[in-house]
Each structure stands twice: as structure tokens, then as C-alpha cells.
Amino acid sequence: MNSTNDSDGREAARRFQQAAEKVSAVVRSMATLEEALAYTLDLCERKQACELLAAGCAEPLSAGAEALCDGKQAKTMAAPNLPPETRERFGGLCHPLGIRLIAGSLRDHLAGIDVGLTLADYGIAETGTLVLDSSSEAVRLATMVSEVHVALLPLSRIRESAAALSAELSGFMQTPSNYLAFITGASRTADIERVLAIGVHGPLELHILLLEDR
């Protein structure tokens, strides 16, 4: 890559960070994938275990139900679209910390996941938006039921605007039943009495890790 293209990429990343931070996203630059994984683990370690409980957990329950309620207090992470080798390595880092990296369907964890880690397909600098191919149900759930969403975004995947991404978006839509998600900031709504609330329909926090990939 020549210096002009590299300079353009840095400027796009700078604009992306500015736009994302305006909608309360936390944006950090990461020199390596290992650094990004360590950041994610530290984030999960420092937070309280997900506090969402099934209704009735405070009442006398059967042994099976008690185990279900107790399980919801264990820290859990989901990383559904990481490459298999990276996911296996990440699982090995989670285990010594007492963090469970969920395997299989996320439907058994709809009461809440501490951290959902995803690999973003593209970023839009103009609005600080992440673009994720969410055709996989696991990816959709990881970005919606996690208290904290951490997205890995390679610098080379940042485009200036949605219009500049039109060819790539058209390519995604060639696949039948494609589900493409555009994520801008943490979940927020002002539906109730026009009072802004964070995390009502999704994660309380969005952390975007910009990965050096050149």
C-alpha cells in the first residue's frame, strides 16, 4: 500500500472514531489481534456478572431451576463469527479467568450475556456505523442480548460513506435471506415520555476496536 492510500485510511479511521464517539461508542486502536482479545477479556473481568434473571429466581425452586438461576450469574461471553482458530485460542484465554465462552446455540442464554465479541465486516466513517453480516442467528443474538458488545473492525474495512460501500452492500444482498445489520452506538430509545434510555433494546455499551491489518 502506498503512503497516499495509507494516509487516506488513517484519515477515514479518525473520522470514524469521531463519529462513533459522538453516539457514546468507546473506540480504541489495537496494534494486534492479541491486544484486542486481551482488552475484551479485561473488560469482561472488570464488569459485574450479567444481572438479568429469570422471573421467580427469588422464590423457592426445584434443583434444576435453582441451577438455571445460578448459572445466569456466571460470566459468559459469545464470539460467534471469529475464525475457528482464533475462537479456540480465545476460549483458552477465557477458561483460566472463570469466564465461559459459549459454544453452540445462544438461545439458551437469552436472559443475558456479559460480552458479545464480533468481527465487523465494514465501518462507515461518516456516521461511525458498523456493518455486520448478521445472517447467522448467533451473530444477531450476540449483538442484541449482550450487556456489552465489542466489535473488531480492521482499518482496511472502513469506508467514507454508505454510498462508497454500495458495491459491497450489493454483494451481500445477492445471498438469499441475507440479514445485514447497521449498528451505530449503544442501544438507545426515547419512546417513553421522551426520556433517553440506554440499553433498553440491546447492549448498554459498544466498544469498537480498530485493528491494524496492513
C-alpha positions in Angstrom: 0.0 0.0 0.0 1.4 3.4 -0.9 1.7 6.3 1.5 -1.2 8.2 0.0 -3.6 5.3 0.4 -2.3 4.7 3.9 -2.8 8.4 4.8 -6.4 8.2 3.4 -7.1 5.1 5.5 -5.8 6.9 8.7 -8.0 9.9 8.0 -11.0 7.6 7.5 -10.3 5.9 10.8 -10.0 9.2 12.5 -13.4 10.4 11.1 -14.9 7.1 12.0 -13.7 7.4 15.6 -15.0 10.9 16.0 -18.5 10.0 14.6 -18.7 6.8 16.8 -17.7 8.6 19.9 -20.5 11.2 19.4 -23.0 8.4 19.8 -21.3 7.1 23.0 -19.3 4.3 21.5 -15.9 3.6 23.0 -13.2 3.4 20.3 -9.7 2.1 20.8 -6.8 1.4 18.4 -5.3 -2.1 18.7 -1.9 -3.0 17.1 -2.6 -6.7 17.1 -5.5 -9.2 17.4 -3.9 -10.5 20.6 -4.1 -7.0 22.1 -7.8 -6.8 21.2 -8.6 -10.1 22.8 -6.8 -9.1 26.0 -8.8 -5.9 26.1 -12.0 -7.8 25.7 -11.1 -10.2 28.5 -10.2 -7.4 30.8 -13.5 -5.7 30.1 -15.4 -8.8 31.0 -13.3 -9.4 34.1 -13.9 -5.9 35.5 -17.7 -5.8 34.9 -20.3 -7.3 37.3 -21.9 -10.5 36.1 -24.9 -10.0 34.0 -27.8 -9.2 36.4 -30.7 -10.2 34.2 -32.5 -13.0 36.0 -35.4 -15.2 35.0 -38.6 -14.1 36.8 -39.1 -16.1 40.0 -35.5 -16.7 40.9 -36.1 -15.2 44.3 -38.7 -17.9 45.1 -38.2 -21.5 46.4 -37.4 -23.5 43.3 -36.6 -27.1 42.2 -32.9 -28.1 42.0 -33.0 -27.7 38.2 -34.5 -24.3 38.3 -32.0 -23.2 41.1 -29.1 -24.3 38.8 -30.5 -22.3 36.0 -30.8 -19.2 38.1 -27.3 -19.7 39.5 -25.9 -20.2 36.0 -27.1 -16.7 35.0 -24.7 -15.2 37.5 -21.6 -16.8 35.9 -19.8 -14.5 33.5 -20.3 -15.5 29.9 -19.0 -14.4 26.5 -20.1 -15.1 23.0 -17.9 -14.8 19.9 -19.9 -16.4 17.1 -18.2 -15.2 14.0 -14.5 -15.3 14.9 -12.4 -17.6 12.7 -12.3 -21.1 14.3 -8.6 -20.9 15.3 -9.0 -17.5 16.8 -12.1 -18.6 18.7 -10.3 -21.7 20.1 -7.4 -19.5 21.2 -9.8 -17.1 22.8 -11.6 -19.9 24.7 -8.3 -21.0 26.1 -7.7 -17.5 27.5 -11.3 -17.3 29.0 -11.1 -20.6 30.9 -8.4 -19.6 33.5 -10.3 -16.5 34.3 -13.5 -18.4 35.1 -15.3 -16.9 32.0 -17.3 -19.2 29.9 -17.1 -18.8 26.2 -20.5 -20.1 24.9 -20.5 -22.9 22.4 -23.5 -23.8 20.3 -26.8 -22.0 20.2 -27.2 -18.7 22.1 -30.9 -19.4 22.6 -30.2 -20.9 26.0 -28.7 -17.6 27.1 -31.4 -15.1 26.2 -31.5 -13.8 29.8 -28.3 -12.1 29.1 -24.7 -12.4 28.0 -21.9 -10.4 29.6 -19.9 -9.6 26.4 -20.6 -10.4 22.8 -17.4 -10.2 20.6 -18.0 -9.9 16.9 -15.9 -9.3 13.8 -17.4 -6.4 11.8 -17.5 -6.6 8.1 -17.2 -2.8 7.4 -17.3 0.5 9.1 -18.8 3.8 7.8 -16.7 6.8 8.7 -19.4 9.4 8.1 -21.7 8.1 10.8 -19.4 5.8 12.9 -21.6 2.9 11.9 -20.7 -0.8 12.0 -21.9 -3.1 9.2 -22.3 -6.8 10.1 -23.4 -9.7 8.0 -25.9 -11.0 10.6 -27.5 -13.8 8.6 -26.3 -16.1 11.4 -28.8 -16.1 14.3 -25.8 -16.4 16.7 -24.4 -13.1 15.4 -27.7 -11.4 15.7 -28.2 -12.5 19.3 -24.6 -11.7 20.3 -25.2 -8.1 19.2 -28.6 -7.8 20.8 -28.7 -9.7 24.2 -25.2 -9.0 25.4 -24.8 -6.2 28.0 -21.5 -5.2 26.3 -20.9 -5.5 22.5 -17.2 -5.5 21.4 -16.7 -5.2 17.7 -13.4 -5.8 15.9 -13.0 -3.6 12.9 -10.0 -3.8 10.6 -8.8 -0.4 9.4 -8.9 -1.5 5.8 -12.6 -2.2 6.1 -13.5 1.5 6.9 -15.3 3.4 4.1 -16.1 7.1 3.9 -19.9 6.7 3.5 -22.7 4.2 2.8 -22.5 5.3 -0.8 -18.9 4.3 -1.0 -19.9 0.9 0.3 -22.6 0.3 -2.3 -20.8 -2.4 -4.3 -20.0 -4.4 -1.2 -23.6 -4.0 0.1 -25.0 -5.2 -3.3 -22.7 -8.2 -3.0 -24.2 -9.1 0.4 -27.7 -8.8 -0.9 -27.0 -11.4 -3.6 -27.3 -14.1 -0.9 -31.0 -15.2 -0.3 -32.4 -14.3 3.1 -29.4 -12.1 3.9 -29.7 -10.1 7.2 -27.4 -7.1 7.2 -27.1 -5.1 10.4 -26.1 -1.4 10.7 -25.1 -0.6 14.3 -24.5 3.0 15.4 -23.6 3.4 19.1 -25.1 1.5 22.0 -28.8 0.7 22.1 -30.9 3.8 22.9 -34.5 4.9 22.9 -36.7 7.8 23.9 -40.0 6.2 23.3 -41.2 6.6 27.0 -42.0 10.2 27.8 -39.1 11.3 25.5 -36.6 10.4 28.2 -33.4 8.9 26.7 -32.7 5.4 28.0 -29.6 3.4 27.1 -29.6 -0.4 26.7 -33.4 -0.9 26.5 -33.3 -2.8 23.2 -29.8 -4.0 23.2 -26.3 -3.6 24.7 -25.5 -1.0 27.3 -22.1 -0.4 25.9 -20.5 -0.6 22.5 -16.7 -0.9 22.3 -15.1 -0.7 18.8 -11.5 -2.0 18.5 -9.8 -0.7 15.3 -7.3 -3.3 14.2 -4.1 -2.7 12.3 -4.2 -5.1 9.4 -1.8 -3.6 6.9 
